[in-house]
Amino acid sequence: MRAVKGKELYLTTDDKVGKLQEIASAVKAAGVNIRAISAWGADAKAYFRLVTSDNIKAKEALQSQGSIEEKEVVIADMVDEVGQLESMASGLKEAGINLTHIYGTTSEPGKSAIIIFASDNNDKALDLLSK
């Protein structure tokens, strides 16, 4: 498994029909690829976490959509196989690392999947996963 520190964009905006399309369109127009995304709605607000190929351009493109912050995350690249996430989670648990959030991508079995998370100690998590 390979792990690196990265940045995600955290966007808070109004929740309405078509908001995902608006965000995807703005990022596309900036020539930026969305590598991973997590989104949900609550209390008339929509929340998006995005890992992109160019956060500077994406952040600029999304400024008019709502409140946007850049947050530190760990990006783990792992083989898409049974038990890989459990193995990572076990190591984090044994090290006493508490996750604040996690999301990921999938692929074809045997290929690469990406897991993005933040924790109470990203440096320790990165060190653990880079061994």
N, C-alpha and C positions, 0 to 999 in steps of 0.2 A: 504494500500500500504506500502511496506517495501522498504527502499532505503539505500544504503551504498555507501561509496566512494570506487572506484576501480581504476584499471590501465588498459589501453588498449595499445596494441602495434600498432605503426603507421609505416608502412613499405612503402618506396618508392623504386620502382624497374623499370626495363625496361618492357615496355608493349609488350607482344608477346603471340602468341597462346600457350596455355598450362601452363601459369604462375600460374593460380589458382591451377592446379594439382600439380605443383612443390612445392608450398607453403603448400598445404594440405598434401602432401607426407612427407615433411620435418617435419612438426608438428606431424604427425602420428608416424613417426619413433622415435621421441623423447618421445612418450608415452603420449602426451598432447592432451586434448580435446579442440576443438574450440567451445566456448559457444555462441559466436555471431560474425558476420563478416559483414563488409561493404567494397565494393571495387568499383573502377571506373578507367577509363583510360582517359588521356588527354595529348596531345603533346608528344606522344611516351613514356610516363611514365605511370606506374600503381601504384595506391595507395590503400593500404589495412589498415583497422582498424580492429583489432582482440581483443576480450576478450577471454582469455584462462583459462584453469584450472591450469596452471603453467607458468607464464610469464618468469621466469628465464630460464627454459628449452626451451621454445618456442623461446625466443630471441636468445639463443645460436644456435638453429637449423636453424634460419632464417638469421644469420649474413652474410652468403655468398650470399643471395638473393638481398641485396641492403642496403640502409640506413634505420636503424631502431631506433625508439625512444619509450620511455615509457611515456605515458601521463595520467594525472589524469582525471577520469570521475566519473559520478554518475550513479549507476546501480539501476534502480527502478524495483521492482518485483510487478506486478499488475495483477489483475484478467483480463482475456481476455474477456471483455464484452463491449458492445456498450457504448461509452461515456467516458471510462476510460482515454484515451489519452487527450480528450478535457478537462476533469476535471483537469488533471495535468497541461496542457498548460495554462488554465485559472489562476490557482494558481501562476504559474511562471510569467505570464504577470502582474497580480495584484501586485506581489512583485517586479516588475521592473527588472526581471532577463532575460538577453539576451542569447539565446543559440548560440553556435558556430557550433555545429553539433549534430545530433541525428540519431539513427538507433535502430532497435529492432528485436525481434523474435516474432513469434506468436505461438499459441497452439490451443487447442480445447476450444470452448466457455466454460466459467466457470473455466477453469484451469489457470495456471500461464503463463504470458508473461513477457519478460524482455525488458526494454527500457534502452538504454545507451545514455548518452548525456554529453556534456561539456558546460559550460556557463561562463559568466563573473564573476560569484560568486558561485562556487560549494558548499561552506560551507553554504551559505544562502539557496540554493536550497535543500541541504540535510536536513537542519533544517526544512524547510517548508514541505517537503515530508514525514518526519519522525513523523509528528504530528498525 
